[in-house]
Amino acid sequence: MTEDYKLFVKRIGLVGVSQTYNNMKGLILLPLFTKNLSASDYGIWALILVTISVLQPFILLALQDAILRFLAPQEKEKIVQGVITVVIVVFVTGTIISIFLFFLSDFAAITILKEPSASYLIRIVIPFIILDSVNTIILSSFRVFGLIKYYATVLIGKTSLEIGLLVFFILSGFGLIGAILSLTITALVFLIIMLLLIFSYAGFAKPDFLLIKPYLLFSLPLIPITLAQFVIEISDRYVVGFFMGAEKVGIYSAAYGIGVIPLVLSSYLVYMLKPTIYALYDNGMVNKARMYLSYSWKYLLMLSIPSAFGLTILARPLLLSMTTSKYISDGVYVIPFVVIGIVFWGMEQIFAVSLLIFKRRKIFIIAFIIGALTNFLLNILLVPLYGIVAAAVTTLIAYIILTIIIGYSSRHYFPFNLNFRFITKCILAATGMSLCIWIFNPDNILGIVIAIIIGIIIYFCLLLLQRGFTRQELRTIFELFKLKKLFEKMEGLFDKIKK
């Protein structure tokens, strides 16, 4: 590995800790919601969060991707000017859409939440929608500035405050109103903190709305992609709610929340990868960009494959420990399909980065529309017959379709090493790990934690026995964790044994 890639990996590790913590928030809070709210209330909460996700593409206009693409190579004065301009635009669009949502809250409560009395929840969530959209843009600017330590610190602090407030308000009996209030307070506090950090680092600049035109020319075609992505990710909850009610949405969402754990891995990897690859390619370092993609692909699958195996084996004990008995019967079958789908989604994300270098948006539009239509139609056909397990299966099918289309196109425009031999070794190691966890058969939280630790050790031992890493890669990994002397001792011992 080059020194630049070592720095890249260190940043991934730093982002990884904060992103993992943030993305595991739903799992951390799962027992809080499932054991203190009814399954129906948890279903309404899940649908509110899903509806926020649906509205965000119209508020953001995909401008978070535009600032990554256009501002990554710029000086910080230009970056802060572009960010301020985009923040103002997003605030205006968010306000306009929120006004419409306010007046449509009764209709949304009846048709989406299937609970007319919940219209007040939609109204009080409106300030959070605006704040969260602005925060999304500012978080993207941390990526452009390269302020990874700031980003990690802010994200950990934001997640901690949000969890603390949610625990306080839920346990104090404020229910869903308290949950929404927790999100809004946290978003406001950290909006102020992030703005102060950005301005102290790069200063303040007047907005230049002439910048918006090229940004929108790049970003607007991405909106159909984002919408199609949301159809794939969340239409299942709407369909389940329509045919089976909020309670089944709650059960499905609980299992889905466990199944998407590997999404953490691809999220923080792609978070760092996009601006890095764009900057390398724009500066003519094509081979280095290809190398970054290859290593990122390799280490993503190295972690996501065993995660998928492990979550499948641990599905029942996880649900038993984190929810109530009502969530078990269907949930144990939902998790395996969801987690495999998320592995394919991570693969698609790496392929997507290489295609976005060339701005091949039409390929994304075609792929996501096909995936979204397939997902939605299959949900309509199968969910009434086979329940929430069918929703998980259709999501998996959609992710496979996306990966095939975008992966094939990526190989045509910007191929990189896919390390098929290494992937095979990961699958074999994960199979051995799963067998050991199955034999251990944990039935409580402590047992699950012990099983995970044992599984990690067994997995990497099996991977090492198959020579899944080169010596230089192992040296780099040990150096990243400040264990260089330990590696040198192990290396010396290995050389003596070999002689």
LUMSE-813838 format. One record per residue (C-alpha): residue number from 1; x, y, z. Coordinates in steps of 0.2 Angstrom, whole numbers, plus 2048, in hexadecimal, padded with zeros to 3 digits. Layout:
<atoms>
<nr:NUM&c1:X&c2:Y&c3:Z> .
...
</atoms>
This chain:
<atoms>
<nr:1&c1:800&c2:800&c3:800> .
<nr:2&c1:806&c2:812&c3:7FD> .
<nr:3&c1:807&c2:81F&c3:80A> .
<nr:4&c1:7F8&c2:828&c3:803> .
<nr:5&c1:7ED&c2:818&c3:804> .
<nr:6&c1:7F3&c2:815&c3:816> .
<nr:7&c1:7ED&c2:827&c3:81A> .
<nr:8&c1:7DD&c2:823&c3:811> .
<nr:9&c1:7DB&c2:813&c3:81B> .
<nr:10&c1:7DE&c2:81C&c3:82B> .
<nr:11&c1:7D0&c2:829&c3:826> .
<nr:12&c1:7C5&c2:81A&c3:822> .
<nr:13&c1:7C8&c2:813&c3:834> .
<nr:14&c1:7C4&c2:824&c3:83C> .
<nr:15&c1:7B4&c2:826&c3:832> .
<nr:16&c1:7B0&c2:814&c3:835> .
<nr:17&c1:7B0&c2:816&c3:847> .
<nr:18&c1:7A4&c2:825&c3:847> .
<nr:19&c1:799&c2:81E&c3:838> .
<nr:20&c1:798&c2:80D&c3:841> .
<nr:21&c1:792&c2:815&c3:851> .
<nr:22&c1:786&c2:820&c3:847> .
<nr:23&c1:77F&c2:812&c3:83D> .
<nr:24&c1:77E&c2:807&c3:84B> .
<nr:25&c1:773&c2:813&c3:854> .
<nr:26&c1:763&c2:80B&c3:84D> .
<nr:27&c1:769&c2:7FA&c3:854> .
<nr:28&c1:76E&c2:802&c3:865> .
<nr:29&c1:75D&c2:80A&c3:867> .
<nr:30&c1:753&c2:7FB&c3:860> .
<nr:31&c1:750&c2:7F4&c3:872> .
<nr:32&c1:74B&c2:805&c3:878> .
<nr:33&c1:73D&c2:807&c3:86B> .
<nr:34&c1:737&c2:7F5&c3:86A> .
<nr:35&c1:736&c2:7F2&c3:87D> .
<nr:36&c1:72F&c2:803&c3:881> .
<nr:37&c1:723&c2:806&c3:872> .
<nr:38&c1:716&c2:7FB&c3:86A> .
<nr:39&c1:71B&c2:7F3&c3:859> .
<nr:40&c1:70E&c2:7FE&c3:851> .
<nr:41&c1:716&c2:80E&c3:858> .
<nr:42&c1:727&c2:808&c3:853> .
<nr:43&c1:720&c2:805&c3:841> .
<nr:44&c1:71A&c2:817&c3:841> .
<nr:45&c1:72B&c2:81D&c3:846> .
<nr:46&c1:733&c2:813&c3:838> .
<nr:47&c1:727&c2:81A&c3:82B> .
<nr:48&c1:72A&c2:82C&c3:831> .
<nr:49&c1:73D&c2:829&c3:82F> .
<nr:50&c1:73A&c2:821&c3:81E> .
<nr:51&c1:72F&c2:830&c3:819> .
<nr:52&c1:73D&c2:83C&c3:81E> .
<nr:53&c1:749&c2:832&c3:813> .
<nr:54&c1:73D&c2:833&c3:804> .
<nr:55&c1:73B&c2:846&c3:806> .
<nr:56&c1:74E&c2:849&c3:807> .
<nr:57&c1:752&c2:847&c3:7F4> .
<nr:58&c1:746&c2:855&c3:7F0> .
<nr:59&c1:74E&c2:860&c3:7FD> .
<nr:60&c1:760&c2:85C&c3:7FA> .
<nr:61&c1:75F&c2:85B&c3:7E7> .
<nr:62&c1:76E&c2:850&c3:7E8> .
<nr:63&c1:779&c2:85F&c3:7EB> .
<nr:64&c1:783&c2:855&c3:7F8> .
<nr:65&c1:78A&c2:84B&c3:7E9> .
<nr:66&c1:78D&c2:85B&c3:7DF> .
<nr:67&c1:798&c2:863&c3:7EC> .
<nr:68&c1:7A2&c2:853&c3:7EE> .
<nr:69&c1:7A5&c2:852&c3:7DB> .
<nr:70&c1:7A8&c2:865&c3:7D8> .
<nr:71&c1:7B0&c2:86B&c3:7E8> .
<nr:72&c1:7BC&c2:85D&c3:7EC> .
<nr:73&c1:7CB&c2:864&c3:7E2> .
<nr:74&c1:7C8&c2:876&c3:7E7> .
<nr:75&c1:7D0&c2:882&c3:7F4> .
<nr:76&c1:7C7&c2:883&c3:805> .
<nr:77&c1:7C1&c2:895&c3:801> .
<nr:78&c1:7B8&c2:88E&c3:7F1> .
<nr:79&c1:7B1&c2:87F&c3:7FB> .
<nr:80&c1:7A9&c2:88A&c3:809> .
<nr:81&c1:7A1&c2:895&c3:7FC> .
<nr:82&c1:79A&c2:886&c3:7F3> .
<nr:83&c1:794&c2:87E&c3:803> .
<nr:84&c1:78B&c2:88E&c3:80A> .
<nr:85&c1:783&c2:890&c3:7F9> .
<nr:86&c1:77C&c2:87F&c3:7F9> .
<nr:87&c1:777&c2:880&c3:80B> .
<nr:88&c1:76C&c2:88F&c3:807> .
<nr:89&c1:764&c2:886&c3:7F8> .
<nr:90&c1:760&c2:877&c3:803> .
<nr:91&c1:759&c2:881&c3:811> .
<nr:92&c1:74D&c2:88A&c3:805> .
<nr:93&c1:747&c2:879&c3:7FC> .
<nr:94&c1:745&c2:871&c3:80D> .
<nr:95&c1:73A&c2:87F&c3:813> .
<nr:96&c1:72F&c2:87F&c3:804> .
<nr:97&c1:72D&c2:86C&c3:805> .
<nr:98&c1:72A&c2:86C&c3:817> .
<nr:99&c1:71C&c2:879&c3:815> .
<nr:100&c1:713&c2:86D&c3:809> .
<nr:101&c1:716&c2:85F&c3:815> .
<nr:102&c1:70E&c2:869&c3:823> .
<nr:103&c1:6FE&c2:86B&c3:819> .
<nr:104&c1:6FE&c2:859&c3:813> .
<nr:105&c1:701&c2:852&c3:824> .
<nr:106&c1:6F0&c2:84B&c3:827> .
<nr:107&c1:6F0&c2:843&c3:816> .
<nr:108&c1:701&c2:83B&c3:819> .
<nr:109&c1:6FC&c2:835&c3:82A> .
<nr:110&c1:6ED&c2:82C&c3:822> .
<nr:111&c1:6F5&c2:825&c3:813> .
<nr:112&c1:707&c2:822&c3:819> .
<nr:113&c1:707&c2:81F&c3:82B> .
<nr:114&c1:6F5&c2:817&c3:82B> .
<nr:115&c1:6F2&c2:821&c3:83B> .
<nr:116&c1:6E8&c2:831&c3:839> .
<nr:117&c1:6EC&c2:837&c3:84B> .
<nr:118&c1:6FF&c2:837&c3:846> .
<nr:119&c1:6FE&c2:847&c3:83B> .
<nr:120&c1:705&c2:851&c3:84A> .
<nr:121&c1:714&c2:846&c3:849> .
<nr:122&c1:717&c2:84B&c3:837> .
<nr:123&c1:715&c2:85D&c3:83C> .
<nr:124&c1:722&c2:85D&c3:84A> .
<nr:125&c1:72F&c2:854&c3:840> .
<nr:126&c1:730&c2:862&c3:833> .
<nr:127&c1:73D&c2:86C&c3:83B> .
<nr:128&c1:748&c2:85C&c3:83C> .
<nr:129&c1:746&c2:859&c3:82A> .
<nr:130&c1:74D&c2:86A&c3:825> .
<nr:131&c1:75B&c2:86A&c3:832> .
<nr:132&c1:760&c2:858&c3:82D> .
<nr:133&c1:761&c2:85D&c3:81A> .
<nr:134&c1:76D&c2:86B&c3:81E> .
<nr:135&c1:777&c2:860&c3:829> .
<nr:136&c1:779&c2:854&c3:81B> .
<nr:137&c1:781&c2:861&c3:810> .
<nr:138&c1:78D&c2:867&c3:81E> .
<nr:139&c1:792&c2:855&c3:822> .
<nr:140&c1:796&c2:853&c3:80F> .
<nr:141&c1:7A1&c2:863&c3:810> .
<nr:142&c1:7AC&c2:85A&c3:81E> .
<nr:143&c1:7B0&c2:84D&c3:811> .
<nr:144&c1:7B5&c2:85B&c3:804> .
<nr:145&c1:7C0&c2:864&c3:811> .
<nr:146&c1:7C8&c2:854&c3:817> .
<nr:147&c1:7C3&c2:858&c3:829> .
<nr:148&c1:7C1&c2:846&c3:82E> .
<nr:149&c1:7C6&c2:848&c3:840> .
<nr:150&c1:7B9&c2:856&c3:842> .
<nr:151&c1:7AC&c2:84B&c3:839> .
<nr:152&c1:7AF&c2:83C&c3:844> .
<nr:153&c1:7AE&c2:847&c3:854> .
<nr:154&c1:79E&c2:850&c3:84F> .
<nr:155&c1:796&c2:840&c3:849> .
<nr:156&c1:79A&c2:836&c3:859> .
<nr:157&c1:794&c2:845&c3:863> .
<nr:158&c1:784&c2:847&c3:859> .
<nr:159&c1:780&c2:834&c3:85A> .
<nr:160&c1:783&c2:834&c3:86D> .
<nr:161&c1:778&c2:843&c3:870> .
<nr:162&c1:76A&c2:83C&c3:865> .
<nr:163&c1:76B&c2:82B&c3:86E> .
<nr:164&c1:76B&c2:834&c3:87F> .
<nr:165&c1:75C&c2:83E&c3:87C> .
<nr:166&c1:752&c2:830&c3:874> .
<nr:167&c1:755&c2:825&c3:883> .
<nr:168&c1:750&c2:834&c3:88F> .
<nr:169&c1:740&c2:838&c3:885> .
<nr:170&c1:73A&c2:827&c3:882> .
<nr:171&c1:73D&c2:820&c3:894> .
<nr:172&c1:735&c2:830&c3:89A> .
<nr:173&c1:725&c2:82B&c3:891> .
<nr:174&c1:725&c2:838&c3:883> .
<nr:175&c1:724&c2:82B&c3:876> .
<nr:176&c1:725&c2:830&c3:864> .
<nr:177&c1:724&c2:842&c3:867> .
<nr:178&c1:733&c2:841&c3:872> .
<nr:179&c1:73D&c2:837&c3:865> .
<nr:180&c1:73A&c2:844&c3:858> .
<nr:181&c1:73E&c2:852&c3:864> .
<nr:182&c1:74F&c2:849&c3:867> .
<nr:183&c1:753&c2:849&c3:855> .
<nr:184&c1:74F&c2:85B&c3:853> .
<nr:185&c1:759&c2:861&c3:862> .
<nr:186&c1:768&c2:857&c3:85D> .
<nr:187&c1:767&c2:85D&c3:84B> .
<nr:188&c1:767&c2:870&c3:850> .
<nr:189&c1:775&c2:86E&c3:85D> .
<nr:190&c1:781&c2:866&c3:850> .
<nr:191&c1:77C&c2:871&c3:842> .
<nr:192&c1:783&c2:880&c3:84C> .
<nr:193&c1:792&c2:876&c3:851> .
<nr:194&c1:796&c2:871&c3:83F> .
<nr:195&c1:794&c2:882&c3:838> .
<nr:196&c1:7A0&c2:889&c3:846> .
<nr:197&c1:7AD&c2:87C&c3:841> .
<nr:198&c1:7AB&c2:87F&c3:82E> .
<nr:199&c1:7AC&c2:892&c3:830> .
<nr:200&c1:7BB&c2:891&c3:83C> .
<nr:201&c1:7C4&c2:886&c3:830> .
<nr:202&c1:7C0&c2:88E&c3:81F> .
<nr:203&c1:7B9&c2:89F&c3:824> .
<nr:204&c1:7A8&c2:8A6&c3:81D> .
<nr:205&c1:7A5&c2:8AA&c3:80B> .
<nr:206&c1:796&c2:8B2&c3:802> .
<nr:207&c1:78B&c2:8A6&c3:7F8> .
<nr:208&c1:78D&c2:8A5&c3:7E5> .
<nr:209&c1:77D&c2:89F&c3:7DE> .
<nr:210&c1:785&c2:89E&c3:7CD> .
<nr:211&c1:78D&c2:88E&c3:7D3> .
<nr:212&c1:77C&c2:886&c3:7D5> .
<nr:213&c1:779&c2:883&c3:7C2> .
<nr:214&c1:788&c2:877&c3:7BF> .
<nr:215&c1:784&c2:86F&c3:7CF> .
<nr:216&c1:772&c2:86C&c3:7CB> .
<nr:217&c1:777&c2:866&c3:7B9> .
<nr:218&c1:781&c2:858&c3:7C2> .
<nr:219&c1:775&c2:854&c3:7D0> .
<nr:220&c1:764&c2:855&c3:7CA> .
<nr:221&c1:765&c2:846&c3:7BF> .
<nr:222&c1:76A&c2:83D&c3:7CF> .
<nr:223&c1:75A&c2:840&c3:7D7> .
<nr:224&c1:750&c2:832&c3:7CE> .
<nr:225&c1:75E&c2:827&c3:7D3> .
<nr:226&c1:75C&c2:82C&c3:7E5> .
<nr:227&c1:74A&c2:82A&c3:7E4> .
<nr:228&c1:74B&c2:819&c3:7DC> .
<nr:229&c1:758&c2:814&c3:7EA> .
<nr:230&c1:74B&c2:819&c3:7F7> .
<nr:231&c1:73E&c2:80E&c3:7EE> .
<nr:232&c1:74A&c2:800&c3:7F0> .
<nr:233&c1:74E&c2:803&c3:802> .
<nr:234&c1:73E&c2:809&c3:809> .
<nr:235&c1:72F&c2:805&c3:7FE> .
<nr:236&c1:72E&c2:7F4&c3:807> .
<nr:237&c1:729&c2:7FD&c3:817> .
<nr:238&c1:71B&c2:807&c3:80E> .
<nr:239&c1:714&c2:7F7&c3:806> .
<nr:240&c1:715&c2:7ED&c3:816> .
<nr:241&c1:70C&c2:7FB&c3:81F> .
<nr:242&c1:6FF&c2:7FC&c3:811> .
<nr:243&c1:6FB&c2:7EA&c3:811> .
<nr:244&c1:6FF&c2:7E4&c3:823> .
<nr:245&c1:6FF&c2:7F4&c3:82E> .
<nr:246&c1:70B&c2:7FD&c3:839> .
<nr:247&c1:70E&c2:7EF&c3:845> .
<nr:248&c1:716&c2:7E4&c3:837> .
<nr:249&c1:720&c2:7F3&c3:831> .
<nr:250&c1:727&c2:7F4&c3:843> .
<nr:251&c1:72C&c2:7E1&c3:842> .
<nr:252&c1:734&c2:7E3&c3:831> .
<nr:253&c1:73D&c2:7F3&c3:836> .
<nr:254&c1:745&c2:7EB&c3:845> .
<nr:255&c1:74B&c2:7DC&c3:83B> .
<nr:256&c1:751&c2:7E7&c3:82D> .
<nr:257&c1:75A&c2:7F2&c3:839> .
<nr:258&c1:765&c2:7E3&c3:83E> .
<nr:259&c1:767&c2:7DD&c3:82C> .
<nr:260&c1:76E&c2:7EE&c3:826> .
<nr:261&c1:77D&c2:7EE&c3:832> .
<nr:262&c1:78A&c2:7EA&c3:824> .
<nr:263&c1:783&c2:7FA&c3:81C> .
<nr:264&c1:78F&c2:803&c3:828> .
<nr:265&c1:79E&c2:7FC&c3:820> .
<nr:266&c1:79A&c2:802&c3:80E> .
<nr:267&c1:793&c2:813&c3:814> .
<nr:268&c1:7A3&c2:819&c3:81D> .
<nr:269&c1:7AE&c2:811&c3:80F> .
<nr:270&c1:7A5&c2:81A&c3:801> .
<nr:271&c1:7A4&c2:82A&c3:80C> .
<nr:272&c1:7B7&c2:82B&c3:80B> .
<nr:273&c1:7B9&c2:823&c3:7FA> .
<nr:274&c1:7AE&c2:82F&c3:7EF> .
<nr:275&c1:7B8&c2:83F&c3:7F2> .
<nr:276&c1:7C8&c2:836&c3:7F2> .
<nr:277&c1:7C5&c2:82D&c3:7E1> .
<nr:278&c1:7BF&c2:83D&c3:7D9> .
<nr:279&c1:7CE&c2:847&c3:7DE> .
<nr:280&c1:7DA&c2:83A&c3:7D8> .
<nr:281&c1:7D2&c2:838&c3:7C7> .
<nr:282&c1:7D0&c2:84B&c3:7C4> .
<nr:283&c1:7E3&c2:84D&c3:7C8> .
<nr:284&c1:7E8&c2:83F&c3:7BC> .
<nr:285&c1:7EC&c2:831&c3:7C8> .
<nr:286&c1:7E2&c2:824&c3:7C0> .
<nr:287&c1:7EB&c2:815&c3:7C5> .
<nr:288&c1:7EB&c2:81B&c3:7D7> .
<nr:289&c1:7D8&c2:81D&c3:7D6> .
<nr:290&c1:7D7&c2:80B&c3:7CF> .
<nr:291&c1:7E1&c2:805&c3:7DE> .
<nr:292&c1:7D6&c2:80D&c3:7EB> .
<nr:293&c1:7C7&c2:806&c3:7E3> .
<nr:294&c1:7CF&c2:7F4&c3:7E3> .
<nr:295&c1:7D4&c2:7F5&c3:7F5> .
<nr:296&c1:7C4&c2:7FC&c3:7FB> .
<nr:297&c1:7BA&c2:7EE&c3:7F2> .
<nr:298&c1:7C5&c2:7E1&c3:7FA> .
<nr:299&c1:7C4&c2:7E8&c3:80C> .
<nr:300&c1:7B1&c2:7EB&c3:80B> .
<nr:301&c1:7AD&c2:7D9&c3:806> .
<nr:302&c1:7BA&c2:7D3&c3:813> .
<nr:303&c1:7AF&c2:7DB&c3:820> .
<nr:304&c1:79D&c2:7DA&c3:819> .
<nr:305&c1:79E&c2:7C8&c3:814> .
<nr:306&c1:7A1&c2:7C1&c3:826> .
<nr:307&c1:794&c2:7CE&c3:82C> .
<nr:308&c1:787&c2:7C6&c3:821> .
<nr:309&c1:78B&c2:7B5&c3:827> .
<nr:310&c1:78C&c2:7B9&c3:839> .
<nr:311&c1:77B&c2:7C3&c3:839> .
<nr:312&c1:772&c2:7B5&c3:831> .
<nr:313&c1:778&c2:7A9&c3:83E> .
<nr:314&c1:774&c2:7B5&c3:84C> .
<nr:315&c1:764&c2:7BB&c3:846> .
<nr:316&c1:759&c2:7B2&c3:853> .
<nr:317&c1:763&c2:7B6&c3:862> .
<nr:318&c1:765&c2:7C8&c3:85D> .
<nr:319&c1:752&c2:7CB&c3:85B> .
<nr:320&c1:74F&c2:7C1&c3:86B> .
<nr:321&c1:75B&c2:7CD&c3:875> .
<nr:322&c1:756&c2:7DD&c3:86D> .
<nr:323&c1:744&c2:7DC&c3:86A> .
<nr:324&c1:735&c2:7D3&c3:871> .
<nr:325&c1:72E&c2:7C2&c3:86B> .
<nr:326&c1:722&c2:7CA&c3:85F> .
<nr:327&c1:730&c2:7CF&c3:854> .
<nr:328&c1:738&c2:7BD&c3:852> .
<nr:329&c1:72E&c2:7B2&c3:847> .
<nr:330&c1:730&c2:7BC&c3:837> .
<nr:331&c1:73F&c2:7C6&c3:83C> .
<nr:332&c1:74B&c2:7B7&c3:83B> .
<nr:333&c1:747&c2:7B4&c3:829> .
<nr:334&c1:748&c2:7C7&c3:824> .
<nr:335&c1:75A&c2:7CA&c3:82B> .
<nr:336&c1:763&c2:7BE&c3:81F> .
<nr:337&c1:75B&c2:7C5&c3:80F> .
<nr:338&c1:75E&c2:7D7&c3:815> .
<nr:339&c1:770&c2:7D4&c3:81A> .
<nr:340&c1:775&c2:7CB&c3:809> .
<nr:341&c1:76C&c2:7D9&c3:800> .
<nr:342&c1:777&c2:7E6&c3:809> .
<nr:343&c1:787&c2:7DD&c3:804> .
<nr:344&c1:782&c2:7DF&c3:7F2> .
<nr:345&c1:77E&c2:7F1&c3:7F5> .
<nr:346&c1:78F&c2:7F4&c3:7FC> .
<nr:347&c1:796&c2:7EC&c3:7EC> .
<nr:348&c1:78B&c2:7F7&c3:7E1> .
<nr:349&c1:792&c2:807&c3:7EB> .
<nr:350&c1:7A4&c2:803&c3:7E6> .
<nr:351&c1:79F&c2:801&c3:7D4> .
<nr:352&c1:795&c2:811&c3:7D5> .
<nr:353&c1:7A4&c2:81B&c3:7DA> .
<nr:354&c1:7AE&c2:816&c3:7CB> .
<nr:355&c1:79F&c2:81A&c3:7BF> .
<nr:356&c1:79C&c2:82B&c3:7C7> .
<nr:357&c1:7AE&c2:830&c3:7C2> .
<nr:358&c1:7A7&c2:831&c3:7B0> .
<nr:359&c1:796&c2:838&c3:7B5> .
<nr:360&c1:78D&c2:829&c3:7AD> .
<nr:361&c1:77C&c2:82E&c3:7B5> .
<nr:362&c1:771&c2:826&c3:7A8> .
<nr:363&c1:778&c2:815&c3:7AD> .
<nr:364&c1:773&c2:818&c3:7BF> .
<nr:365&c1:762&c2:81E&c3:7BA> .
<nr:366&c1:75E&c2:80F&c3:7B0> .
<nr:367&c1:765&c2:803&c3:7BD> .
<nr:368&c1:75C&c2:80B&c3:7CC> .
<nr:369&c1:74B&c2:80C&c3:7C2> .
<nr:370&c1:74C&c2:7FA&c3:7BE> .
<nr:371&c1:751&c2:7F5&c3:7D0> .
<nr:372&c1:743&c2:800&c3:7D7> .
<nr:373&c1:735&c2:7FA&c3:7CB> .
<nr:374&c1:73A&c2:7E8&c3:7CE> .
<nr:375&c1:73A&c2:7EB&c3:7E1> .
<nr:376&c1:72A&c2:7F4&c3:7E2> .
<nr:377&c1:720&c2:7E9&c3:7D6> .
<nr:378&c1:726&c2:7D9&c3:7DF> .
<nr:379&c1:722&c2:7E1&c3:7F0> .
<nr:380&c1:710&c2:7E4&c3:7EA> .
<nr:381&c1:70E&c2:7D2&c3:7E3> .
<nr:382&c1:717&c2:7C9&c3:7F1> .
<nr:383&c1:715&c2:7D2&c3:801> .
<nr:384&c1:702&c2:7CE&c3:802> .
<nr:385&c1:705&c2:7BC&c3:7FF> .
<nr:386&c1:715&c2:7B9&c3:809> .
<nr:387&c1:717&c2:7C7&c3:816> .
<nr:388&c1:726&c2:7D1&c3:81B> .
<nr:389&c1:733&c2:7C3&c3:816> .
<nr:390&c1:72D&c2:7C6&c3:804> .
<nr:391&c1:732&c2:7D9&c3:806> .
<nr:392&c1:744&c2:7D4&c3:80B> .
<nr:393&c1:745&c2:7C8&c3:7FC> .
<nr:394&c1:740&c2:7D5&c3:7F0> .
<nr:395&c1:74D&c2:7E2&c3:7F7> .
<nr:396&c1:75A&c2:7D5&c3:7F5> .
<nr:397&c1:755&c2:7D2&c3:7E3> .
<nr:398&c1:756&c2:7E5&c3:7DF> .
<nr:399&c1:767&c2:7E6&c3:7E7> .
<nr:400&c1:76D&c2:7D8&c3:7DC> .
<nr:401&c1:766&c2:7E0&c3:7CC> .
<nr:402&c1:76F&c2:7F1&c3:7D1> .
<nr:403&c1:77F&c2:7E8&c3:7D4> .
<nr:404&c1:77F&c2:7DF&c3:7C3> .
<nr:405&c1:77A&c2:7EE&c3:7B9> .
<nr:406&c1:786&c2:7FB&c3:7C1> .
<nr:407&c1:794&c2:7EE&c3:7C3> .
<nr:408&c1:794&c2:7E9&c3:7B1> .
<nr:409&c1:794&c2:7FB&c3:7AB> .
<nr:410&c1:7A2&c2:7FF&c3:7B8> .
<nr:411&c1:7AD&c2:7F1&c3:7B0> .
<nr:412&c1:7AB&c2:7F9&c3:79F> .
<nr:413&c1:7B0&c2:80B&c3:7A4> .
<nr:414&c1:7BC&c2:809&c3:7B3> .
<nr:415&c1:7C1&c2:7F7&c3:7B7> .
<nr:416&c1:7CA&c2:7F3&c3:7C7> .
<nr:417&c1:7D0&c2:7E3&c3:7CF> .
<nr:418&c1:7C1&c2:7DA&c3:7D7> .
<nr:419&c1:7CC&c2:7CD&c3:7E1> .
<nr:420&c1:7C1&c2:7BE&c3:7DE> .
<nr:421&c1:7CD&c2:7B2&c3:7E6> .
<nr:422&c1:7CD&c2:7BD&c3:7F6> .
<nr:423&c1:7BA&c2:7BD&c3:7F6> .
<nr:424&c1:7B9&c2:7AA&c3:7F5> .
<nr:425&c1:7C5&c2:7A9&c3:804> .
<nr:426&c1:7BA&c2:7B5&c3:80E> .
<nr:427&c1:7AB&c2:7AA&c3:80A> .
<nr:428&c1:7B4&c2:79B&c3:810> .
<nr:429&c1:7BA&c2:7A3&c3:820> .
<nr:430&c1:7A9&c2:7AA&c3:823> .
<nr:431&c1:7A1&c2:799&c3:821> .
<nr:432&c1:7AD&c2:792&c3:82E> .
<nr:433&c1:7AA&c2:7A0&c3:83A> .
<nr:434&c1:797&c2:79E&c3:838> .
<nr:435&c1:799&c2:78B&c3:83C> .
<nr:436&c1:7A2&c2:790&c3:84D> .
<nr:437&c1:794&c2:79D&c3:851> .
<nr:438&c1:786&c2:790&c3:84E> .
<nr:439&c1:78F&c2:783&c3:859> .
<nr:440&c1:791&c2:791&c3:867> .
<nr:441&c1:77E&c2:795&c3:865> .
<nr:442&c1:77D&c2:7A5&c3:870> .
<nr:443&c1:76C&c2:7A9&c3:878> .
<nr:444&c1:770&c2:7BA&c3:880> .
<nr:445&c1:779&c2:7CB&c3:87E> .
<nr:446&c1:789&c2:7C5&c3:887> .
<nr:447&c1:789&c2:7B5&c3:87D> .
<nr:448&c1:786&c2:7BE&c3:86C> .
<nr:449&c1:795&c2:7CA&c3:870> .
<nr:450&c1:7A0&c2:7BB&c3:874> .
<nr:451&c1:79A&c2:7B2&c3:864> .
<nr:452&c1:79F&c2:7C2&c3:85A> .
<nr:453&c1:7B0&c2:7C3&c3:862> .
<nr:454&c1:7B3&c2:7B1&c3:85F> .
<nr:455&c1:7AC&c2:7B2&c3:84D> .
<nr:456&c1:7B8&c2:7C1&c3:849> .
<nr:457&c1:7C7&c2:7B7&c3:84F> .
<nr:458&c1:7C3&c2:7A7&c3:846> .
<nr:459&c1:7BF&c2:7B1&c3:836> .
<nr:460&c1:7CF&c2:7BA&c3:835> .
<nr:461&c1:7D9&c2:7AB&c3:83A> .
<nr:462&c1:7D1&c2:7A1&c3:82C> .
<nr:463&c1:7D4&c2:7AF&c3:820> .
<nr:464&c1:7E7&c2:7B0&c3:825> .
<nr:465&c1:7E8&c2:79D&c3:823> .
<nr:466&c1:7E2&c2:79F&c3:811> .
<nr:467&c1:7EF&c2:7AD&c3:80F> .
<nr:468&c1:7E2&c2:7BA&c3:80B> .
<nr:469&c1:7EE&c2:7C8&c3:80F> .
<nr:470&c1:7FF&c2:7CC&c3:808> .
<nr:471&c1:80D&c2:7CF&c3:815> .
<nr:472&c1:80D&c2:7E1&c3:810> .
<nr:473&c1:7FA&c2:7E3&c3:813> .
<nr:474&c1:7FC&c2:7DB&c3:824> .
<nr:475&c1:80A&c2:7E7&c3:829> .
<nr:476&c1:800&c2:7F6&c3:824> .
<nr:477&c1:7F1&c2:7F0&c3:82E> .
<nr:478&c1:7FC&c2:7ED&c3:83D> .
<nr:479&c1:804&c2:7FE&c3:83B> .
<nr:480&c1:7F3&c2:807&c3:83A> .
<nr:481&c1:7EF&c2:800&c3:84B> .
<nr:482&c1:800&c2:805&c3:852> .
<nr:483&c1:805&c2:7F2&c3:853> .
<nr:484&c1:814&c2:7F3&c3:848> .
<nr:485&c1:820&c2:7EB&c3:855> .
<nr:486&c1:814&c2:7DD&c3:858> .
<nr:487&c1:813&c2:7D9&c3:845> .
<nr:488&c1:826&c2:7D9&c3:844> .
<nr:489&c1:827&c2:7CC&c3:852> .
<nr:490&c1:81A&c2:7C2&c3:84A> .
<nr:491&c1:823&c2:7C4&c3:839> .
<nr:492&c1:833&c2:7BE&c3:841> .
<nr:493&c1:82B&c2:7AF&c3:849> .
<nr:494&c1:822&c2:7AA&c3:839> .
<nr:495&c1:833&c2:7AB&c3:82F> .
<nr:496&c1:83B&c2:7A0&c3:83C> .
<nr:497&c1:82E&c2:793&c3:83B> .
<nr:498&c1:82E&c2:794&c3:828> .
<nr:499&c1:841&c2:790&c3:828> .
</atoms>
